Amino acid sequence: MLGNLPPETASFVGRDEELGLLKALLRESRLVTLTGVGGVGKSRLALRAARAAARTDHPDGAWWIELSPLRDPALLSATVAHALGLGELSGRSLDESLCEWCAERDVLLVLDTCEHLVESCRHLVGELLQAAPGLTVLVTSRQPLGCYGETVREVRPLPVGDADSDAVVLFRERALAATPQLAAAFADPGRAATAVEVCRRLDGLPLALELAGARLDLLTLEQVAARLETRFEVLADPRAAGRPPRHRTLRTAIGWSHELCEPLERLLWARLSVFAGDFDLAAARAVCAGGPLPAARVERVLAGLAGKSVVRRTVEGARERYRMLDTIREYGRQWLGELGEEAVVADRHAHWYAALARQADAGWLGPEQLDWYRRTSADHMELRTALEHLLGSDPRTALEMAGNLWFFWFCCGHLSEGRGFLERALAAVPADDPAHRQGVWALGLTALLQGDLTTSLARGEQCVRAAEGSADPETRLRATYLVGVSVLMPGDAVRALALTDGRARSAHAGRPYGLGRLLCQLVAAYALSDQGRYEEATAEAAELRDACAAIGDYWLRAYADYVLAVAALGLGRPGEAARHVRAMLSGKRLLHDSFGIALGLDLLGAAVAAQGDGELAARLLGTGHAWWRTVGRPQMGSPSLLALRDAGERQARAAIGDEAYEKAFHGGAESRPQVG
């Protein structure tokens, strides 16, 4: 099934009638919004409905966009584009790219948790629906978007009737998951009636039921019922008196769960609320330890919160992550404010992730590259939250952090977001600050891949001037690379080579594998190939590939394989070219590099066409075309890239004829590419 729907992390109970109605609504209305109080199960219902709809009604799949960690409305389009796997190379606005992508597809988008971004979501959804007749949007929010044609459906709590009603089944499941030996207790008719009463007091709210069920590891059913009877009077928030009863019920249930936590668990709950999304144990220790909660005890206390359903634990391979539901996080933030720790914990959080960015920059070019790619991708929302905080509290550290994340913006497809953070940080820090140099270089990289070559060249030249007085050859070579690639892309291979050839790189003596030297070598190898000097290009690219292999780099090594493939094709060795480009594509898939995959498919199509297989070549070129549509302007407008792709098309057409070519090409173009 196409799309990116997340796995269901818990069993799904009941909701058969709602699912049937929602299925019908999604066929009748192009915008359906599920509303309801926090913790009522909107997201879980939307996920189950989206999975069913994708199987039967949306051939281009269902795509999940989680918005709960997003705080800056300006990043909404970038967040949606990234979830869809869209790059940002066209120079157009992201809204235009999103409209174009959706206009060509029969697709379901799910925008999850929109209540804090209602105005921005209303604007974007309106634009997308107007541009894309095959688009359907499913929204979860505590309030409607207010768009024309929106169908609003309130998600109600689970029904509470007898011992087999949905609310009681969910309560029982969560209780048995925490304490399996309770099975006999639920089988007893009298105690089953007590369970029904507990669920009735909790209004059938799924989150409240889960929290209460988890407490049966310490309390009996009768104790839970008795405590609920008194706690609902004691814990009810007077400020919530004007709110609907279910809002008060949920708040009271969370407050009851909070009251039953140990003091250190309450403290950790409050401090964990600073995390916007997922986090790991190391981050929890660094950010939340202090005072009565030493770092050595954080793991045990965190396990206690997970056992009480306050924190959800997930394991992917060897990676263990934790997360709070929004409603529970909101409660914790209120307590963090009561403790007077909001500023200090936010500072700890921001500086932990700034240090992580510093480590990632140092480790990117080496054997841990894939690990850093996965880690920064997993921590994306926390990095974003840290940068937002630092821009207001410590702009210099924000600039240093944004500059250290150059690879995340440039290599991992977050161009608009990175450019925005870099521009804001550069504007807030004096130009003579040492952090400016890295920030300007990183800004030039983002502009380069966005197709804004005027800005990338200007920033490169600015870096060259700043590096003139530097004793660090790495700084000079990075600046040289940015200028060289900025003139290479529009077709000036002669100047690019003059800037980056072996004499320029000799300044890097003693540090043969520095990033700047390797980047310059890549430009030189491609410039040689562009000039038809294929033997020299092969020598440069082979040296670059071997250097990358020696240090464990995947990202640059894949581009070295690309140049080797171009050179082999130019030398009349298409089979060798195909082997090199397949190696390149393997590397790019590991890093989910859509731009690199699009480049590689064009080249593989040309190599296969040169071997005489016109049908496969046409399919590859069609698939490449589909990938280019996800990253923006095809071939970035580069004359050499366009020429290579067009040569492959001519050979393929000559081999099988125009009609067969068009059929195979469109078959490849309809392959609906996905990264991975």
VMD Tcl script that draws the C-alpha trace (Angstrom):
set ca {
  {0.00 0.00 0.00}
  {1.37 3.39 -1.00}
  {1.82 6.11 1.58}
  {3.48 6.53 4.95}
  {0.81 5.57 7.46}
  {2.41 4.78 10.82}
  {1.84 1.41 12.47}
  {-0.88 1.12 15.06}
  {0.83 1.04 18.43}
  {-2.09 -0.47 20.37}
  {-5.08 -2.66 19.71}
  {-8.16 -1.00 18.24}
  {-11.39 -1.50 20.17}
  {-14.90 -0.95 18.82}
  {-15.79 2.03 16.59}
  {-17.33 -0.19 13.89}
  {-20.23 2.19 13.33}
  {-17.96 5.25 13.25}
  {-15.60 3.55 10.81}
  {-18.45 2.72 8.46}
  {-19.78 6.27 8.61}
  {-16.32 7.76 8.14}
  {-15.70 5.55 5.12}
  {-18.89 6.88 3.54}
  {-18.03 10.49 4.43}
  {-14.59 10.20 2.83}
  {-16.25 9.07 -0.40}
  {-18.82 11.87 -0.35}
  {-16.77 14.80 0.96}
  {-13.28 15.93 0.01}
  {-12.61 17.42 3.47}
  {-13.62 15.59 6.63}
  {-12.64 16.85 10.08}
  {-12.83 14.70 13.19}
  {-13.31 16.82 16.29}
  {-13.56 15.97 19.95}
  {-11.79 16.42 23.26}
  {-8.20 15.39 23.75}
  {-7.81 11.70 24.47}
  {-11.09 10.67 22.82}
  {-9.32 8.70 20.08}
  {-9.47 10.99 17.02}
  {-6.02 10.07 15.74}
  {-6.50 6.34 16.24}
  {-9.84 6.43 14.42}
  {-8.37 8.51 11.59}
  {-5.46 6.09 11.17}
  {-7.72 3.04 10.99}
  {-10.06 4.80 8.52}
  {-7.16 6.03 6.37}
  {-5.70 2.55 6.11}
  {-9.05 1.16 4.95}
  {-9.64 4.01 2.48}
  {-6.19 3.67 0.95}
  {-6.81 0.03 0.13}
  {-10.03 0.66 -1.78}
  {-10.43 4.29 -2.80}
  {-7.06 6.01 -3.24}
  {-4.65 4.33 -5.67}
  {-1.95 6.90 -4.88}
  {-2.10 6.05 -1.20}
  {-2.71 7.70 2.15}
  {-0.15 10.04 3.68}
  {0.06 10.89 7.37}
  {1.26 14.35 8.43}
  {1.71 14.64 12.17}
  {1.42 18.26 13.28}
  {1.32 18.05 17.08}
  {5.06 18.87 17.51}
  {4.93 21.77 15.03}
  {4.78 25.20 16.63}
  {5.82 27.56 13.83}
  {3.02 27.93 11.23}
  {5.63 29.05 8.68}
  {6.96 25.48 8.60}
  {3.60 23.85 7.83}
  {4.18 23.49 4.08}
  {7.72 22.19 4.60}
  {6.41 19.62 7.09}
  {3.76 18.41 4.65}
  {6.24 18.32 1.75}
  {8.73 16.29 3.77}
  {6.05 13.78 4.79}
  {5.19 13.34 1.10}
  {8.84 12.88 0.14}
  {8.91 16.07 -1.92}
  {12.19 17.89 -2.44}
  {12.61 21.62 -2.78}
  {14.75 22.15 -5.86}
  {12.47 24.12 -8.12}
  {12.84 27.61 -6.72}
  {9.04 27.88 -6.56}
  {7.07 28.18 -3.35}
  {6.40 24.96 -1.49}
  {2.66 25.60 -1.73}
  {2.92 25.56 -5.53}
  {4.92 22.34 -5.46}
  {2.41 20.72 -3.14}
  {-0.50 21.78 -5.34}
  {1.21 20.36 -8.43}
  {2.04 17.07 -6.69}
  {-1.51 16.61 -5.40}
  {-3.12 17.70 -8.69}
  {-1.72 14.65 -10.46}
  {-2.87 12.08 -7.89}
  {-5.85 10.39 -6.31}
  {-4.58 10.59 -2.76}
  {-5.72 10.90 0.86}
  {-3.85 13.31 3.14}
  {-4.34 13.02 6.90}
  {-3.45 16.14 8.89}
  {-3.26 14.96 12.48}
  {-3.69 17.40 15.40}
  {-4.38 20.76 13.79}
  {-6.05 22.77 16.55}
  {-2.98 24.95 17.22}
  {-2.53 25.67 13.49}
  {-6.13 26.13 12.38}
  {-5.64 29.29 10.32}
  {-2.56 28.01 8.48}
  {-4.15 24.60 7.87}
  {-7.33 26.25 6.59}
  {-5.31 28.25 4.05}
  {-3.16 25.34 2.86}
  {-6.02 22.82 2.67}
  {-8.12 25.32 0.73}
  {-5.35 25.79 -1.84}
  {-4.71 22.06 -2.20}
  {-8.37 21.14 -2.63}
  {-8.84 23.83 -5.25}
  {-5.82 22.66 -7.23}
  {-6.27 18.89 -6.92}
  {-9.59 17.32 -7.91}
  {-8.44 13.84 -6.85}
  {-7.42 14.92 -3.36}
  {-9.27 14.02 -0.15}
  {-8.21 15.46 3.22}
  {-8.94 13.96 6.62}
  {-8.23 16.23 9.60}
  {-8.12 15.61 13.34}
  {-8.54 18.71 15.48}
  {-10.24 19.87 18.64}
  {-12.01 22.46 16.47}
  {-13.06 22.56 12.79}
  {-10.91 24.30 10.19}
  {-13.82 26.36 8.92}
  {-13.16 25.61 5.23}
  {-15.90 25.73 2.60}
  {-17.33 22.24 2.07}
  {-15.86 20.85 5.30}
  {-17.77 17.92 6.83}
  {-17.34 17.84 10.60}
  {-17.84 14.71 12.65}
  {-17.46 14.69 16.43}
  {-15.71 11.64 17.82}
  {-17.52 10.58 20.97}
  {-16.26 8.43 23.84}
  {-16.66 4.68 23.73}
  {-20.09 3.44 24.83}
  {-20.42 2.14 28.39}
  {-23.09 -0.50 28.88}
  {-22.50 -3.99 30.19}
  {-19.25 -5.86 30.74}
  {-18.86 -6.46 27.00}
  {-19.26 -2.82 25.94}
  {-16.38 -1.18 24.06}
  {-15.27 1.03 26.95}
  {-15.06 -1.91 29.35}
  {-13.25 -4.05 26.78}
  {-10.61 -1.32 26.35}
  {-10.26 -0.84 30.11}
  {-9.90 -4.59 30.60}
  {-7.30 -4.89 27.81}
  {-5.14 -2.13 29.27}
  {-5.46 -3.53 32.78}
  {-4.47 -7.04 31.67}
  {-1.56 -5.67 29.67}
  {-0.22 -4.10 32.88}
  {-1.25 -6.96 35.22}
  {-2.08 -10.25 33.41}
  {-3.08 -12.01 36.67}
  {-6.22 -9.83 36.83}
  {-8.04 -12.07 34.34}
  {-9.81 -13.91 37.17}
  {-10.93 -10.64 38.75}
  {-12.64 -9.48 35.56}
  {-14.37 -12.86 35.26}
  {-16.10 -12.39 38.62}
  {-19.62 -10.90 38.00}
  {-19.45 -8.54 40.96}
  {-16.06 -7.15 40.07}
  {-17.05 -6.95 36.41}
  {-19.89 -4.66 37.53}
  {-17.32 -2.52 39.36}
  {-15.31 -2.27 36.14}
  {-18.43 -1.04 34.33}
  {-18.92 1.61 37.03}
  {-15.28 2.76 36.67}
  {-15.73 3.13 32.91}
  {-18.98 5.04 33.43}
  {-17.31 7.46 35.82}
  {-14.61 8.02 33.22}
  {-17.23 8.79 30.55}
  {-15.80 6.10 28.26}
  {-12.86 8.37 27.33}
  {-10.15 6.08 25.91}
  {-7.17 7.95 27.37}
  {-8.77 8.08 30.82}
  {-9.55 4.37 30.59}
  {-5.95 3.57 29.68}
  {-4.57 5.60 32.57}
  {-6.97 3.97 35.04}
  {-6.33 0.48 33.68}
  {-2.59 0.92 34.12}
  {-3.12 1.70 37.84}
  {-4.42 -1.81 38.52}
  {-0.84 -2.91 38.96}
  {-1.02 -1.32 42.44}
  {-4.73 -0.87 43.21}
  {-7.72 -3.21 43.18}
  {-10.78 -2.49 41.07}
  {-12.66 -1.50 44.20}
  {-9.92 0.92 45.25}
  {-9.89 2.52 41.81}
  {-13.68 2.97 41.93}
  {-13.55 4.45 45.42}
  {-10.75 6.84 44.59}
  {-12.48 8.01 41.45}
  {-15.61 8.80 43.44}
  {-13.70 11.11 45.79}
  {-11.02 12.38 43.41}
  {-13.52 13.66 40.89}
  {-14.70 16.03 43.58}
  {-11.25 16.91 44.91}
  {-9.31 17.25 41.66}
  {-11.86 18.96 39.46}
  {-10.26 22.19 38.25}
  {-12.38 25.21 39.22}
  {-11.09 27.02 36.13}
  {-12.66 24.28 34.00}
  {-16.16 24.85 35.38}
  {-17.36 26.41 32.15}
  {-15.95 23.68 29.96}
  {-17.94 20.70 28.67}
  {-18.15 17.81 31.17}
  {-15.88 15.57 29.14}
  {-13.09 18.15 29.22}
  {-13.39 18.18 33.01}
  {-13.57 14.38 33.16}
  {-10.36 13.96 31.19}
  {-8.52 16.63 33.13}
  {-9.66 15.09 36.40}
  {-8.64 11.59 35.26}
  {-5.18 12.84 34.30}
  {-4.94 14.72 37.59}
  {-5.89 11.56 39.47}
  {-3.20 9.61 37.65}
  {-0.76 12.41 38.42}
  {-1.66 12.33 42.12}
  {-0.98 8.59 42.29}
  {2.49 8.97 40.80}
  {5.52 9.01 43.07}
  {7.00 12.49 43.68}
  {9.96 11.85 41.35}
  {7.59 10.56 38.67}
  {5.60 13.79 38.88}
  {8.79 15.82 38.59}
  {9.96 13.86 35.56}
  {6.48 14.11 33.98}
  {6.67 17.90 34.23}
  {10.20 18.12 32.84}
  {9.53 15.68 29.98}
  {6.81 18.02 28.73}
  {9.52 20.18 27.11}
  {9.99 17.51 24.41}
  {7.92 18.19 21.30}
  {7.93 14.63 19.97}
  {9.94 11.43 20.44}
  {13.01 11.33 22.66}
  {15.49 8.74 23.87}
  {16.82 7.90 27.31}
  {20.05 9.87 26.88}
  {18.09 13.04 26.09}
  {15.74 12.45 29.03}
  {18.72 12.12 31.39}
  {20.46 15.24 30.07}
  {17.38 17.44 30.04}
  {15.42 16.22 33.06}
  {18.00 15.29 35.70}
  {18.73 17.73 38.48}
  {17.90 18.47 42.10}
  {16.14 15.53 43.73}
  {16.21 13.55 40.45}
  {19.79 12.43 39.72}
  {20.67 11.22 36.23}
  {21.22 7.68 37.50}
  {17.55 7.41 38.56}
  {15.94 8.83 35.41}
  {15.72 5.45 33.66}
  {13.87 3.82 36.57}
  {11.49 6.73 36.97}
  {10.86 6.86 33.21}
  {10.05 3.14 33.25}
  {7.53 3.85 36.00}
  {5.80 6.51 33.90}
  {5.73 4.12 30.93}
  {4.13 1.47 33.11}
  {1.42 3.95 34.10}
  {0.69 4.86 30.43}
  {1.88 8.44 31.02}
  {4.71 7.86 28.56}
  {4.56 5.53 25.57}
  {7.60 3.42 24.76}
  {8.44 2.17 21.27}
  {11.30 0.00 20.08}
  {12.60 -0.06 16.51}
  {15.50 -2.45 16.19}
  {17.95 -1.46 18.89}
  {16.48 2.04 19.24}
  {14.23 2.72 22.18}
  {12.15 5.91 22.07}
  {9.55 7.52 24.31}
  {6.68 9.91 23.72}
  {3.89 11.70 25.59}
  {0.41 12.18 24.21}
  {-0.45 15.84 23.68}
  {-3.04 16.00 26.45}
  {-0.66 14.49 29.00}
  {2.14 16.79 27.82}
  {-0.10 19.84 28.26}
  {-0.83 18.81 31.85}
  {2.89 18.39 32.50}
  {3.66 21.84 31.07}
  {1.25 23.39 33.53}
  {3.05 21.69 36.40}
  {6.42 22.72 34.98}
  {5.19 26.31 35.13}
  {4.02 25.81 38.72}
  {7.50 24.57 39.58}
  {9.06 27.65 37.96}
  {11.32 25.48 35.80}
  {10.08 26.27 32.27}
  {13.04 28.43 31.28}
  {15.78 26.26 32.79}
  {14.44 23.00 31.33}
  {13.91 24.61 27.90}
  {17.51 25.86 28.03}
  {18.79 22.39 28.92}
  {16.76 20.90 26.08}
  {18.04 23.44 23.55}
  {21.69 23.10 24.55}
  {21.50 19.30 24.56}
  {20.36 19.33 20.94}
  {22.85 22.06 20.02}
  {25.58 19.76 21.35}
  {24.05 16.88 19.39}
  {24.23 18.99 16.21}
  {27.90 19.72 16.94}
  {28.65 16.02 17.33}
  {26.69 15.19 14.17}
  {28.69 17.73 12.16}
  {31.94 16.16 13.35}
  {30.68 12.61 12.71}
  {28.92 13.10 9.39}
  {31.99 12.40 7.25}
  {32.85 8.97 8.56}
  {31.71 5.46 9.45}
  {28.83 6.74 11.61}
  {27.22 8.70 8.77}
  {24.16 6.45 8.49}
  {23.70 6.48 12.24}
  {23.81 10.28 12.29}
  {21.36 10.43 9.40}
  {18.91 8.21 11.29}
  {19.42 9.99 14.59}
  {18.98 13.52 13.28}
  {15.94 12.41 11.28}
  {14.41 10.83 14.40}
  {15.16 14.00 16.41}
  {13.96 16.42 13.74}
  {11.18 17.91 15.85}
  {13.46 18.34 18.85}
  {16.14 20.04 16.74}
  {13.49 22.39 15.40}
  {12.18 23.13 18.91}
  {15.71 23.80 20.17}
  {16.47 26.21 17.32}
  {13.25 28.14 17.91}
  {14.10 28.51 21.60}
  {17.70 29.54 20.94}
  {16.71 32.15 18.37}
  {14.93 33.94 21.19}
  {17.35 33.23 24.03}
  {20.81 32.71 22.53}
  {21.02 33.68 18.81}
  {24.73 32.94 18.54}
  {24.25 29.34 19.66}
  {21.26 29.14 17.30}
  {23.51 30.21 14.40}
  {26.21 27.76 15.39}
  {23.64 24.97 15.63}
  {21.98 25.81 12.31}
  {25.41 25.90 10.64}
  {26.42 22.58 12.17}
  {23.27 21.04 10.71}
  {24.32 21.91 7.15}
  {24.24 18.23 6.17}
  {20.70 17.85 7.55}
  {19.43 20.73 5.44}
  {21.55 19.96 2.35}
  {21.82 16.17 2.27}
  {18.59 15.14 3.99}
  {16.07 17.30 2.12}
  {15.11 20.06 4.59}
  {16.13 22.99 2.42}
  {13.37 25.53 3.10}
  {13.42 24.91 6.82}
  {17.20 25.13 7.00}
  {17.32 28.25 4.89}
  {14.72 29.90 7.10}
  {16.59 29.12 10.33}
  {19.93 30.19 8.84}
  {18.61 33.49 7.52}
  {16.97 34.33 10.86}
  {20.09 33.42 12.86}
  {22.46 35.28 10.54}
  {20.31 38.38 10.84}
  {20.47 38.21 14.64}
  {24.25 37.79 15.02}
  {26.94 40.37 14.12}
  {28.69 39.64 10.82}
  {32.14 39.53 12.44}
  {31.16 36.64 14.71}
  {33.12 33.43 13.89}
  {29.86 31.46 13.65}
  {28.86 33.56 10.63}
  {31.27 31.79 8.28}
  {29.76 28.32 8.70}
  {26.25 29.77 8.66}
  {26.82 31.61 5.38}
  {28.32 28.47 3.82}
  {25.37 26.36 4.94}
  {22.96 28.99 3.59}
  {24.72 28.83 0.22}
  {24.29 25.04 0.15}
  {20.54 25.26 0.73}
  {20.19 27.91 -2.00}
  {22.23 25.73 -4.37}
  {19.89 22.76 -4.19}
  {16.85 25.02 -4.37}
  {18.12 26.12 -7.77}
  {18.91 29.64 -6.53}
  {22.38 29.70 -8.08}
  {22.71 33.48 -7.86}
  {22.44 33.31 -4.07}
  {24.64 30.23 -3.75}
  {27.39 31.89 -5.84}
  {27.15 35.12 -3.85}
  {27.35 33.25 -0.55}
  {30.27 31.20 -1.88}
  {32.18 34.32 -2.87}
  {31.41 35.79 0.55}
  {32.91 32.68 2.14}
  {36.00 32.94 -0.07}
  {36.59 36.53 1.05}
  {36.09 35.58 4.70}
  {38.54 32.66 4.37}
  {41.35 34.71 2.86}
  {42.83 35.45 6.23}
  {42.21 32.00 7.65}
  {44.99 29.53 8.35}
  {42.53 26.66 8.03}
  {42.65 25.10 4.54}
  {39.37 23.30 5.21}
  {37.54 26.62 5.45}
  {39.06 27.79 2.15}
  {38.25 24.56 0.33}
  {34.64 24.50 1.49}
  {34.25 28.04 0.19}
  {35.91 27.04 -3.09}
  {33.53 24.12 -3.49}
  {30.48 26.35 -3.12}
  {31.72 28.75 -5.79}
  {32.84 25.88 -8.05}
  {29.58 23.95 -7.95}
  {27.58 27.18 -8.38}
  {29.30 27.88 -11.70}
  {29.38 24.22 -12.75}
  {25.62 23.66 -12.57}
  {24.72 26.30 -15.19}
  {27.45 24.96 -17.50}
  {30.80 26.68 -16.80}
  {32.89 23.54 -16.39}
  {36.13 25.32 -17.32}
  {35.91 27.81 -14.46}
  {34.71 25.12 -12.05}
  {37.75 22.98 -12.85}
  {40.14 25.91 -12.56}
  {38.82 26.58 -9.07}
  {38.87 22.99 -7.78}
  {41.67 21.11 -9.58}
  {44.56 19.37 -7.84}
  {46.58 22.54 -7.33}
  {43.75 24.14 -5.38}
  {43.37 21.02 -3.27}
  {47.08 20.74 -2.50}
  {46.59 23.31 0.25}
  {44.99 20.49 2.17}
  {48.25 18.59 2.60}
  {48.28 16.42 5.69}
  {44.48 16.16 5.85}
  {43.67 14.14 2.73}
  {40.13 13.24 3.67}
  {38.72 16.59 4.83}
  {35.23 17.41 3.61}
  {36.32 20.50 1.68}
  {38.96 18.61 -0.28}
  {36.57 15.79 -1.15}
  {33.83 18.19 -2.23}
  {36.27 20.04 -4.47}
  {37.46 16.75 -5.93}
  {33.86 15.87 -6.79}
  {33.42 19.18 -8.64}
  {36.70 18.68 -10.48}
  {35.80 15.13 -11.52}
  {32.42 16.19 -12.83}
  {33.88 19.23 -14.60}
  {36.40 16.98 -16.37}
  {33.61 14.66 -17.43}
  {31.59 17.65 -18.63}
  {34.50 18.59 -20.91}
  {34.77 15.08 -22.34}
  {38.03 14.35 -20.52}
  {36.73 11.00 -19.39}
  {40.01 9.26 -18.51}
  {41.00 12.11 -16.22}
  {37.50 12.22 -14.76}
  {37.72 8.48 -14.06}
  {41.01 8.90 -12.23}
  {39.65 11.74 -10.08}
  {36.39 9.96 -9.31}
  {38.11 6.65 -8.51}
  {40.43 8.42 -6.07}
  {37.43 10.14 -4.50}
  {35.49 6.88 -4.23}
  {38.43 5.11 -2.58}
  {38.87 7.96 -0.10}
  {35.19 7.83 0.79}
  {35.29 4.05 1.18}
  {38.29 4.39 3.50}
  {36.46 6.72 5.86}
  {33.04 5.05 5.61}
  {31.20 7.81 3.76}
  {28.12 6.92 1.68}
  {26.85 10.29 0.51}
  {29.91 11.51 -1.42}
  {30.92 8.02 -2.47}
  {27.61 7.66 -4.30}
  {28.37 10.82 -6.30}
  {31.84 9.48 -7.10}
  {30.13 6.37 -8.51}
  {27.89 8.68 -10.52}
  {30.86 10.42 -12.16}
  {32.51 7.04 -12.82}
  {29.31 5.96 -14.56}
  {29.16 9.15 -16.68}
  {32.79 8.71 -17.67}
  {32.34 5.00 -18.51}
  {29.35 5.88 -20.69}
  {31.39 8.56 -22.44}
  {34.14 6.03 -23.08}
  {31.69 3.63 -24.72}
  {31.44 1.19 -21.81}
  {27.71 1.20 -20.96}
  {27.79 -2.07 -19.00}
  {30.43 -0.66 -16.68}
  {28.42 2.58 -16.44}
  {25.32 0.62 -15.38}
  {27.29 -1.17 -12.63}
  {28.59 2.12 -11.26}
  {25.21 3.81 -11.29}
  {23.54 0.87 -9.55}
  {26.14 1.21 -6.79}
  {25.35 4.92 -6.66}
  {21.62 4.26 -6.32}
  {22.22 1.80 -3.48}
  {24.03 4.50 -1.53}
  {21.41 7.15 -2.21}
  {18.58 4.89 -1.12}
  {20.29 4.34 2.24}
  {20.15 8.10 2.81}
  {16.72 8.59 1.19}
  {18.33 11.11 -1.19}
  {15.55 11.84 -3.70}
  {17.73 14.18 -5.75}
  {20.49 11.57 -6.04}
  {17.98 8.86 -6.94}
  {16.50 11.03 -9.71}
  {19.99 11.71 -11.09}
  {20.90 8.04 -10.97}
  {17.77 6.82 -12.74}
  {18.40 9.19 -15.65}
  {21.93 7.90 -15.97}
  {20.94 4.25 -15.61}
  {18.31 4.75 -18.32}
  {20.96 6.20 -20.63}
  {23.38 3.33 -19.89}
  {20.72 0.68 -20.53}
  {19.68 2.42 -23.75}
  {23.30 2.36 -24.92}
  {23.24 -1.41 -24.34}
  {20.27 -1.71 -26.68}
  {17.44 -2.38 -24.20}
  {15.11 0.41 -25.23}
  {12.08 -0.78 -23.29}
  {13.87 -0.99 -19.93}
  {15.60 2.31 -20.66}
  {12.25 3.97 -21.32}
  {10.81 2.61 -18.07}
  {13.85 3.83 -16.11}
  {13.62 7.27 -17.69}
  {9.92 7.36 -16.87}
  {10.62 6.40 -13.26}
  {13.35 9.03 -13.17}
  {10.83 11.58 -14.44}
  {8.50 10.63 -11.58}
  {11.33 11.14 -9.08}
  {12.22 14.52 -10.59}
  {8.61 15.56 -10.07}
  {9.09 14.93 -6.34}
  {12.21 17.09 -6.09}
  {11.30 19.99 -8.35}
  {12.77 21.22 -11.61}
  {13.88 18.26 -13.79}
  {17.66 17.99 -14.09}
  {17.84 21.33 -12.21}
  {18.03 22.97 -15.63}
  {21.68 21.86 -15.94}
  {22.74 21.62 -19.63}
  {24.92 18.55 -19.05}
  {22.28 16.68 -17.08}
  {19.64 17.48 -19.70}
  {21.96 16.39 -22.53}
  {22.70 13.05 -20.87}
  {19.05 12.30 -20.26}
  {18.02 13.34 -23.79}
  {20.73 11.15 -25.34}
  {19.29 8.16 -23.47}
  {15.81 8.95 -24.74}
  {16.98 9.22 -28.36}
  {18.73 5.85 -28.18}
  {15.75 4.18 -26.55}
  {13.33 5.56 -29.15}
  {15.63 4.44 -31.93}
  {15.72 0.91 -30.47}
  {11.97 0.30 -29.98}
  {10.10 3.08 -31.78}
  {8.12 6.03 -30.51}
  {4.90 4.18 -29.64}
  {6.62 1.48 -27.57}
  {8.82 4.11 -25.94}
  {5.84 6.21 -24.85}
  {4.07 3.16 -23.43}
  {7.10 2.02 -21.43}
  {7.96 5.56 -20.33}
  {4.48 6.20 -18.97}
  {4.54 2.81 -17.24}
  {7.69 3.89 -15.42}
  {6.32 7.36 -14.71}
  {3.24 5.85 -13.07}
  {5.36 3.77 -10.70}
  {4.55 6.26 -7.92}
  {8.06 6.42 -6.46}
  {8.71 6.18 -2.78}
  {11.95 6.78 -0.95}
  {13.42 3.69 0.65}
}
mol new
graphics top color blue
foreach p $ca { graphics top sphere $p radius 0.5 }
foreach p [lrange $ca 0 end-1] q [lrange $ca 1 end] { graphics top cylinder $p $q radius 0.2 }
display resetview
